[in-house]
């Protein structure tokens, strides 16, 4: 199965009743600044280079970002931090990500998340994470050239460990920590959320270093 076919299947998913209700409620109520938008309000498929060497793995779509635009980290503060960093690292053709069709192209990078629907309070339940793990298995299984898995935050890190069949206790999360796997590396970073970037927990310089580390691990 190709990624496009999998994504067509994914966007029709209604497995988690709480997430379906929330994503659609947000899409109807909207934020005042986006009244003119028709929200995506469906599961958000991954985005990027099918031949990617770097897999960036986030937590879940933002209610008024990806849940609005239909593309990971697009249209909110997290994307306003992430995509300029990818551009500085030579991994994107432009520093902005506002909507699908804006011309953004990723180079050697693919972005997806542990949960594909926007969760209330940005907090998916254990059951919702488990339900989406099947999408992770199928989507990441089609990305055969990944050499570095970059987990954004502890929950994404733990979800990746589950996909890779690795025990949590042996691979604790810590910003900037890298683990050698059989045929790839697992790299950790604080999430690029507004909460982390506005408080200085994660700075642009810190994330630039993480991307530089990813390139070095991949031998680039």
N, C-alpha and C positions, 0 to 999 in steps of 0.2 A: 504493500500500500504506500502511496506517495503522501507527502505531508498535506497537500491540498485536499486530497480525499479524506484524510483523517480530520482535518479542520472542518470540513463540511459536516462531518458526523458530530464533531464536538459541539458546534454551535447550536445544535438541536437538543443538547442534553438538558433534561429537567429532573435529574436524579435526586437532588437535594432540595426538598420543599422550602426550607427556610431561606436558602440562597436564591432560589427562583423568585420567591415573594419579595425579597429585599431588592434584588437587582431591578425588578420590574417596577416596584414602588418608587425607587430613586429615579428611574427613567420617566415616570409620569410626573412626579413632583418637581424634579429638576432643581438646579441652583439658579438664582435670579440671573446671574451673568450668562447662563446658557439657555435661556428660555426659548431661543430660536432653534436650538439643536433638536434633532431627533436622536435620542440616546440609543446606543447600541443595545444595552440592557440584555445581553446574552452572554454565554461563556466566551471568554477572550482567547483565541488561539495564539500560539507562539508566532514570533516574527523574526525574520533575519535570513541569514545565509544558510541554505541547506547543506553546504559543505563546511560548516563552521568548525573551527578548532576550539573556540571558546563558547561554552554554554553558560549564560547568565541566568540564574534561577532565583526568582523573587518569591514573595509570599502570596499575593492575590491582587486582582485589579482594584484600583481606587474607584470609589463610588462615582466621582465626577471627572475622573481621568479616563482610564481604560474602559470603564463601564459606559462612558459617554462616547468615546471615539472608536472603540473596538480594536485597539492596538496596544500592546504592553507599554507601560510607562509613557503614555502619550496624552498630553493635555493637562498635566498637573505638575506640582512642584518636584515630585520625584524624578519625572522625566526631564524637567528643566535642569536638574543636577546631573543625571546619568548621561544624557546624550551629548552635552558639551564635553564631558570627560572622554567618551568614546571618540569624539571628533579629535580632541587633543592627542589621543593615543593612535590616531590614524586608522581607527576601526569603524568610522562612519564618514560619509561624504559631506555631512553638514551638521552643525551643532544644535539644531532645533528639531522638535518633534511635536507637531500641533494636530495633525489629522492624517489618516490614510490618504495617500495621493499627494502628500506634500513634497515628494521627491526624495525622502530619506532612504538611503541604502546602507546596510551594514556590511562590513567586510570581514569575513571570517568569524562572525559573531551571530549567535542565535539566542533569543530571549524568550523565556516562558516562566511559569510560576507553579507553585505547589498546589494552589487552588485557582480555578479558572473563572469563578464568579465572585463579584464583590461581596464580601461578608459584612454584616452589621458590625460597626466598631472596629473594622479591620481585624477581626478575630474569628477565624474559622474554628469550628469544633473538631475534635479528634475524628468524629464520624465523617465529617466533610473532607478532611484531609485524606482519610482512608478511601473515600469514594473517588477522589480525584487521582489517587495514586495509580489507578489503572490508565488514566489518560497520560500520566507521566511516563509510565512504562512503555506505552505505545508510541508516544511522540519522540521520546529520547531514543527509543530503539531504531528510529529512522535517521538518526544523526550519527552516522558511522565514523566520522572523522574527529570527534571531540577529543581533545587532549587535556583540556582544563575545564573542570566544573567549578564555577564561581557561585557560591551560595551567599545570598544577601540576607543576612540575619539568621538567628538561631533556628527558627521554625523551618525555614527553607533548607538550612543545613541538615536538620534531622530528616526532612522529607527526602533529600538526596541520599542520605545514608540508607534509608529504607529501599530506595530504588537500586542502590548499589549492593544491597545485602550486607551492610557493614554494621557492627554494633555501636550504639551511641557512646557507650562508656569508653571505648577505645579511640574515639575520634571526637573529643570535646570541641565545642565551638570557641574560637577566639579570633578577634580581628587580626587579619594578616597571616594567620597560621595556614600552612600548606601541608597536605598529606600526600605521600606517594602511593598510588594505587597500582594495580597490575599493569595497565596500559595507559594510564592518565594520572592527573593530579586533581585533588580536591582542595580548593582554596576558599577561605572564609573572609567575609567583610561585613561590617555593620551595614544594615539596610540603608538605602539612599532616601529614606523617608524624610519629610519635612521636619519631623520631631528630632531626628538625629542631625540633620544638616544645619538647622537653625540654632541648635544648642551648641554646636561645635563638637559634638561627639564624633561626627564624621565630617572632615573638611575636604575641600577639593584636592588639596595636596595629598592627603591620606589616601583618597580613592585613586588619584593618579598613580600613586606608588603601588597600589593593589593591581592596577591594570599593567603596570610595568613588570610586576612580579609574575603575572599571568603569562605575559609574552616571554619572559625569561624561562619560565617552566616549560613552555612549549618550544623553546629553542629558537625563538624569533628575535 
